[in-house]
Amino acid sequence: MSVPHWEILRGSVRGPGKVRNQDWYDADDTADGTLVLAVADGHGSAVHSRSKEGARFAVDIFMRCAREFAARAGETPGNLRQLRHDACRRVPREVVRDWQEEVRRHLKDHPLAGVPRGDELLPYGTTLLGAVCVPGLLVAWQLGDGDLMLVEADGTISAPLAPSEPELGDETESLCSRQAWDLMRVHWAPVPDPGRLPRLLMLSTDGLSKSFAAQEGFVQFVREVSERLVAEGPGAIGEALPGWLARASTYSGDDTTVAAVWRRPDDPAPSEGGPQDRETEND
């Protein structure tokens, strides 16, 4: 199986008038075709006074857990049933458990006064959105707001982890929520033909989508990014990205972060055949 080459695009800007950027992100790929990326959006309100740290912990822990999942996928590439169980059950529990343990370690070293007993996780509240791609498989996870946008090999744009009903106001699910692992949405997409992997996979905090008056505007932005990557190349788009994010943040008023990967149109070409089976779970 041929291995695609991914071009990584990433950036983050602080919202206007904000003291600190509460977002965090990371992305990397390896020579064997493994791709892992994540973004997190710390809640930032007074009650979530350490959400910047919570977001950083979330991304770092997800990257580790996703790499471990990728290693298991490489060891047993044909055992999709077990891998799907891992994706839907094991990974969410590992991420939440390890995040809670990291928060408690941080609190032990940096005590925080005035937090009621039982609410120790609350100051670190954050969302999390991440994805892993290994040869033959793409999986993504989401807890809380933010956007996973895919530009498929045929140009179709989808948002497979969008909630069935929009969240109200600024309320969002969080790693500090009770039984947070049960709130994590999972997108499971076996892709045995590497030519049918997405051309563009974009993770962003909600500061980007909120900068548009309607969802159609956000979808058009994603389409234009994909088209300009083909026309201008990833170097030019990478240089322009910080300016685009800064402009978006002036409209949304929020921190704005993107971690995205792009596959060149001829790397590799899809073989003939029908669409692959894909599934999204709200676990």
The 8 nearest C-alpha neighbors of each residue, nearest first, counted from 0:
[[1, 2, 193, 134, 192, 191, 135, 3],
 [2, 0, 3, 193, 267, 134, 32, 194],
 [1, 3, 32, 0, 4, 31, 134, 193],
 [4, 2, 266, 5, 32, 267, 1, 262],
 [3, 5, 262, 2, 6, 266, 32, 263],
 [6, 4, 262, 261, 260, 7, 3, 28],
 [5, 7, 261, 260, 262, 8, 4, 233],
 [6, 8, 260, 259, 5, 9, 261, 26],
 [9, 7, 259, 237, 260, 258, 6, 10],
 [10, 8, 258, 257, 259, 7, 11, 237],
 [9, 11, 257, 256, 241, 258, 240, 12],
 [10, 12, 256, 255, 257, 13, 244, 241],
 [13, 11, 255, 254, 245, 244, 14, 256],
 [14, 12, 254, 20, 15, 255, 19, 17],
 [13, 15, 254, 253, 252, 248, 17, 16],
 [16, 14, 17, 252, 249, 13, 248, 253],
 [15, 17, 14, 18, 252, 13, 19, 253],
 [18, 16, 15, 14, 19, 13, 20, 253],
 [17, 19, 16, 20, 13, 14, 15, 21],
 [20, 18, 17, 21, 13, 51, 14, 43],
 [19, 21, 13, 22, 254, 14, 12, 18],
 [20, 22, 51, 41, 19, 40, 43, 50],
 [23, 21, 40, 39, 20, 41, 54, 51],
 [22, 24, 39, 55, 54, 38, 40, 58],
 [25, 23, 38, 37, 58, 39, 258, 22],
 [24, 26, 37, 36, 38, 58, 258, 27],
 [27, 25, 36, 35, 37, 258, 24, 28],
 [26, 28, 35, 34, 36, 29, 25, 7],
 [27, 29, 34, 33, 35, 32, 30, 26],
 [30, 28, 33, 31, 32, 34, 27, 35],
 [29, 31, 32, 28, 33, 2, 4, 3],
 [32, 30, 29, 33, 2, 134, 133, 28],
 [31, 33, 2, 30, 29, 133, 134, 3],
 [34, 32, 133, 29, 28, 132, 31, 35],
 [33, 35, 28, 132, 131, 27, 32, 133],
 [36, 34, 131, 27, 26, 130, 28, 62],
 [35, 37, 26, 130, 25, 129, 27, 131],
 [38, 36, 129, 24, 128, 25, 58, 130],
 [37, 39, 24, 128, 23, 127, 58, 129],
 [40, 38, 127, 54, 126, 23, 22, 128],
 [41, 39, 22, 126, 125, 54, 21, 204],
 [40, 42, 125, 50, 21, 54, 51, 43],
 [43, 41, 125, 44, 50, 124, 47, 40],
 [42, 44, 41, 47, 50, 21, 48, 45],
 [43, 45, 47, 46, 42, 48, 50, 41],
 [46, 44, 48, 47, 43, 122, 49, 42],
 [45, 47, 44, 48, 122, 121, 43, 49],
 [122, 48, 46, 44, 45, 50, 49, 43],
 [47, 49, 122, 45, 46, 50, 43, 44],
 [50, 48, 123, 122, 51, 52, 47, 53],
 [49, 51, 123, 41, 53, 124, 52, 47],
 [52, 50, 21, 54, 53, 41, 49, 55],
 [51, 53, 55, 50, 54, 49, 56, 123],
 [52, 54, 123, 50, 56, 51, 55, 125],
 [55, 53, 57, 39, 41, 51, 52, 56],
 [54, 56, 52, 58, 57, 23, 53, 59],
 [55, 57, 53, 59, 54, 58, 60, 52],
 [58, 56, 54, 60, 55, 59, 61, 98],
 [57, 59, 61, 55, 60, 56, 37, 62],
 [58, 60, 56, 62, 61, 57, 55, 63],
 [61, 59, 63, 57, 62, 58, 56, 64],
 [60, 62, 64, 58, 63, 59, 65, 94],
 [63, 61, 65, 59, 60, 64, 58, 66],
 [62, 64, 60, 66, 61, 65, 67, 59],
 [65, 63, 67, 61, 66, 62, 60, 68],
 [66, 64, 68, 62, 67, 63, 61, 69],
 [65, 67, 69, 63, 68, 64, 62, 70],
 [68, 66, 70, 64, 65, 69, 63, 71],
 [69, 67, 65, 71, 66, 70, 72, 64],
 [70, 68, 66, 72, 67, 71, 65, 73],
 [69, 71, 67, 73, 72, 68, 66, 74],
 [72, 70, 74, 68, 73, 69, 75, 67],
 [73, 71, 69, 76, 75, 70, 74, 68],
 [74, 72, 70, 76, 71, 75, 69, 133],
 [73, 75, 71, 72, 76, 70, 69, 77],
 [76, 74, 72, 78, 73, 77, 71, 79],
 [77, 75, 72, 73, 78, 74, 79, 135],
 [78, 76, 75, 79, 72, 80, 82, 74],
 [79, 77, 80, 75, 81, 76, 82, 72],
 [80, 78, 82, 81, 77, 83, 76, 75],
 [79, 81, 83, 82, 78, 84, 77, 85],
 [82, 80, 84, 83, 79, 78, 85, 86],
 [83, 81, 79, 85, 84, 80, 86, 78],
 [82, 84, 86, 80, 85, 81, 79, 87],
 [83, 85, 81, 87, 82, 86, 88, 80],
 [86, 84, 89, 82, 83, 88, 87, 90],
 [87, 85, 83, 90, 84, 88, 82, 89],
 [86, 88, 84, 85, 83, 185, 89, 90],
 [89, 87, 85, 84, 86, 91, 90, 92],
 [88, 90, 85, 92, 91, 93, 86, 87],
 [89, 91, 93, 86, 92, 88, 85, 94],
 [92, 90, 180, 94, 93, 89, 88, 95],
 [93, 91, 95, 180, 89, 90, 94, 96],
 [94, 92, 90, 96, 91, 95, 97, 89],
 [93, 95, 91, 97, 92, 96, 61, 98],
 [96, 94, 98, 92, 93, 97, 99, 180],
 [97, 95, 93, 99, 98, 94, 92, 100],
 [96, 98, 100, 94, 99, 95, 93, 101],
 [99, 97, 101, 95, 100, 96, 94, 57],
 [100, 98, 102, 96, 101, 97, 95, 103],
 [99, 101, 97, 103, 98, 102, 104, 96],
 [100, 102, 104, 98, 99, 103, 97, 105],
 [103, 101, 105, 99, 104, 100, 106, 98],
 [102, 104, 106, 100, 105, 101, 107, 99],
 [105, 103, 101, 107, 106, 102, 100, 108],
 [104, 106, 102, 108, 103, 107, 109, 101],
 [107, 105, 109, 110, 103, 108, 104, 102],
 [106, 108, 104, 105, 109, 110, 103, 102],
 [107, 109, 105, 106, 110, 104, 103, 111],
 [110, 108, 106, 107, 105, 111, 104, 103],
 [111, 109, 106, 107, 108, 112, 105, 103],
 [110, 112, 109, 106, 113, 114, 119, 107],
 [113, 111, 114, 110, 115, 109, 106, 119],
 [112, 114, 115, 111, 116, 110, 119, 118],
 [113, 115, 112, 119, 118, 116, 111, 122],
 [116, 114, 118, 117, 113, 119, 112, 121],
 [117, 115, 118, 114, 119, 113, 120, 121],
 [116, 118, 119, 115, 120, 114, 121, 177],
 [119, 117, 121, 120, 116, 115, 114, 122],
 [118, 120, 121, 117, 114, 116, 122, 115],
 [121, 119, 175, 118, 123, 122, 124, 102],
 [120, 122, 124, 118, 123, 119, 175, 47],
 [47, 123, 121, 48, 49, 124, 46, 120],
 [122, 124, 50, 53, 49, 121, 47, 120],
 [125, 123, 175, 50, 121, 122, 47, 42],
 [126, 124, 41, 173, 40, 42, 54, 174],
 [125, 127, 143, 173, 40, 39, 142, 174],
 [128, 126, 39, 142, 141, 38, 129, 57],
 [129, 127, 141, 38, 37, 140, 39, 142],
 [130, 128, 37, 140, 139, 36, 38, 141],
 [131, 129, 139, 36, 138, 35, 140, 37],
 [130, 132, 35, 34, 138, 137, 65, 139],
 [131, 133, 137, 34, 33, 136, 138, 35],
 [132, 134, 33, 136, 32, 135, 69, 34],
 [135, 133, 136, 32, 132, 2, 33, 193],
 [134, 136, 191, 190, 189, 133, 192, 193],
 [137, 135, 189, 190, 133, 134, 132, 188],
 [136, 138, 132, 188, 131, 189, 187, 133],
 [139, 137, 187, 186, 131, 130, 188, 132],
 [140, 138, 130, 186, 129, 185, 131, 187],
 [139, 141, 185, 129, 184, 128, 130, 186],
 [142, 140, 128, 184, 183, 127, 143, 129],
 [141, 143, 183, 127, 126, 172, 173, 128],
 [142, 144, 172, 126, 171, 173, 141, 127],
 [143, 145, 171, 205, 126, 142, 146, 204],
 [144, 146, 204, 205, 203, 143, 128, 147],
 [147, 145, 203, 202, 148, 204, 205, 144],
 [146, 148, 202, 158, 201, 160, 149, 203],
 [149, 147, 158, 201, 157, 200, 146, 202],
 [150, 148, 200, 157, 156, 199, 151, 197],
 [151, 149, 156, 199, 198, 197, 154, 155],
 [150, 152, 197, 154, 155, 153, 198, 149],
 [151, 153, 197, 195, 198, 154, 196, 150],
 [152, 154, 151, 155, 150, 195, 198, 197],
 [155, 153, 151, 152, 150, 156, 198, 222],
 [154, 156, 151, 150, 153, 157, 152, 149],
 [157, 155, 150, 149, 151, 154, 148, 158],
 [156, 158, 149, 148, 159, 155, 150, 151],
 [157, 159, 148, 161, 147, 160, 149, 156],
 [160, 158, 161, 157, 186, 279, 147, 148],
 [161, 159, 158, 162, 147, 186, 184, 141],
 [160, 162, 158, 159, 163, 146, 147, 165],
 [163, 161, 164, 165, 160, 166, 184, 281],
 [162, 164, 161, 165, 160, 166, 281, 159],
 [163, 165, 162, 166, 161, 167, 160, 144],
 [166, 164, 162, 167, 163, 161, 168, 144],
 [165, 167, 164, 171, 168, 170, 169, 144],
 [166, 168, 170, 169, 165, 171, 164, 144],
 [169, 167, 170, 166, 171, 165, 144, 209],
 [168, 170, 171, 167, 166, 42, 144, 172],
 [171, 169, 168, 167, 166, 172, 143, 144],
 [172, 170, 143, 144, 173, 169, 166, 126],
 [171, 173, 143, 142, 176, 126, 170, 174],
 [174, 172, 126, 176, 175, 125, 143, 124],
 [173, 175, 176, 179, 125, 124, 126, 95],
 [174, 176, 124, 173, 120, 121, 177, 179],
 [177, 175, 179, 173, 174, 178, 172, 124],
 [176, 178, 179, 175, 174, 180, 173, 181],
 [179, 177, 180, 181, 176, 182, 95, 175],
 [178, 180, 176, 182, 181, 177, 174, 95],
 [179, 181, 91, 92, 182, 178, 183, 95],
 [182, 180, 282, 179, 183, 178, 91, 281],
 [183, 181, 179, 180, 282, 142, 184, 281],
 [182, 184, 142, 141, 180, 181, 282, 140],
 [185, 183, 281, 141, 140, 280, 282, 182],
 [186, 184, 140, 280, 279, 139, 87, 187],
 [185, 187, 279, 139, 138, 278, 280, 140],
 [186, 188, 138, 278, 277, 279, 185, 137],
 [187, 189, 277, 137, 136, 138, 190, 278],
 [188, 190, 136, 135, 137, 191, 276, 277],
 [191, 189, 135, 136, 192, 275, 188, 196],
 [192, 190, 135, 193, 189, 136, 134, 275],
 [191, 193, 194, 190, 195, 269, 135, 270],
 [194, 192, 195, 196, 191, 190, 267, 135],
 [269, 193, 195, 268, 267, 192, 196, 270],
 [196, 194, 193, 269, 152, 192, 197, 190],
 [195, 197, 193, 194, 152, 190, 198, 151],
 [198, 196, 151, 152, 199, 150, 149, 195],
 [197, 199, 262, 152, 150, 151, 261, 196],
 [200, 198, 261, 150, 197, 149, 260, 201],
 [199, 201, 149, 260, 259, 148, 197, 150],
 [202, 200, 259, 148, 147, 258, 199, 149],
 [201, 203, 147, 258, 257, 146, 259, 148],
 [204, 202, 257, 146, 256, 145, 205, 258],
 [203, 205, 145, 206, 256, 255, 40, 207],
 [204, 206, 145, 207, 208, 209, 144, 203],
 [205, 207, 255, 253, 209, 204, 254, 251],
 [206, 208, 205, 210, 209, 255, 247, 204],
 [209, 207, 205, 210, 217, 211, 206, 214],
 [210, 208, 211, 251, 206, 207, 205, 212],
 [209, 211, 251, 250, 247, 208, 207, 206],
 [212, 210, 209, 213, 216, 208, 217, 214],
 [211, 213, 210, 216, 214, 209, 215, 217],
 [214, 212, 215, 211, 216, 217, 209, 208],
 [215, 213, 217, 216, 218, 211, 212, 208],
 [216, 214, 218, 213, 217, 219, 211, 212],
 [217, 215, 219, 214, 218, 213, 211, 220],
 [216, 218, 220, 214, 219, 215, 208, 211],
 [219, 217, 215, 221, 220, 216, 222, 214],
 [218, 220, 222, 216, 217, 221, 223, 215],
 [219, 221, 217, 223, 218, 222, 224, 216],
 [220, 222, 224, 218, 219, 223, 225, 217],
 [223, 221, 219, 225, 220, 224, 226, 218],
 [222, 224, 226, 220, 225, 221, 227, 219],
 [223, 225, 221, 227, 222, 226, 228, 220],
 [224, 226, 222, 228, 223, 227, 221, 199],
 [227, 225, 223, 229, 228, 224, 222, 230],
 [228, 226, 230, 224, 229, 231, 225, 223],
 [229, 227, 232, 225, 226, 231, 233, 230],
 [228, 230, 227, 226, 232, 231, 225, 263],
 [229, 231, 227, 228, 232, 226, 225, 233],
 [232, 230, 228, 227, 229, 235, 233, 236],
 [233, 231, 228, 234, 229, 235, 230, 236],
 [234, 232, 236, 228, 235, 237, 6, 231],
 [235, 233, 237, 236, 232, 238, 231, 228],
 [234, 236, 238, 237, 233, 232, 231, 239],
 [235, 237, 239, 233, 238, 234, 240, 228],
 [236, 238, 234, 240, 235, 239, 233, 8],
 [237, 239, 235, 236, 240, 234, 241, 242],
 [240, 238, 236, 237, 242, 241, 235, 243],
 [239, 241, 243, 237, 242, 238, 236, 244],
 [242, 240, 244, 243, 239, 245, 10, 238],
 [243, 241, 245, 244, 240, 239, 246, 238],
 [242, 244, 240, 246, 241, 245, 247, 239],
 [243, 245, 247, 241, 246, 242, 255, 248],
 [246, 244, 242, 248, 247, 243, 12, 241],
 [245, 247, 243, 249, 244, 248, 242, 250],
 [248, 246, 244, 210, 250, 249, 245, 207],
 [247, 249, 251, 245, 252, 250, 253, 246],
 [250, 248, 252, 246, 247, 251, 15, 245],
 [249, 251, 210, 248, 247, 252, 246, 211],
 [252, 250, 210, 248, 253, 209, 206, 249],
 [253, 251, 248, 249, 14, 250, 15, 254],
 [254, 252, 14, 206, 251, 248, 255, 15],
 [253, 255, 14, 13, 206, 12, 20, 248],
 [256, 254, 206, 12, 207, 11, 248, 204],
 [255, 257, 11, 203, 204, 10, 12, 254],
 [258, 256, 203, 9, 10, 202, 259, 11],
 [257, 259, 9, 202, 8, 201, 203, 26],
 [260, 258, 201, 8, 200, 202, 7, 9],
 [259, 261, 7, 200, 6, 199, 5, 8],
 [262, 260, 199, 6, 5, 198, 263, 200],
 [261, 263, 198, 5, 4, 264, 199, 6],
 [262, 264, 266, 265, 261, 198, 229, 4],
 [265, 263, 266, 262, 198, 268, 267, 229],
 [264, 266, 267, 268, 263, 262, 194, 269],
 [267, 265, 263, 264, 268, 3, 262, 4],
 [266, 268, 194, 265, 269, 3, 193, 264],
 [267, 269, 194, 265, 266, 270, 264, 195],
 [194, 270, 268, 195, 267, 271, 192, 193],
 [271, 269, 272, 268, 194, 192, 195, 193],
 [270, 272, 269, 273, 192, 268, 274, 194],
 [273, 271, 270, 274, 269, 275, 192, 195],
 [272, 274, 275, 271, 276, 270, 195, 192],
 [275, 273, 276, 272, 195, 277, 190, 271],
 [274, 276, 190, 277, 273, 189, 188, 191],
 [277, 275, 188, 189, 274, 278, 190, 187],
 [278, 276, 188, 187, 275, 189, 279, 186],
 [277, 279, 187, 186, 188, 280, 276, 185],
 [278, 280, 186, 185, 187, 159, 281, 160],
 [281, 279, 185, 184, 282, 186, 278, 87],
 [280, 282, 184, 185, 183, 279, 182, 181],
 [281, 181, 184, 280, 183, 182, 87, 185]]
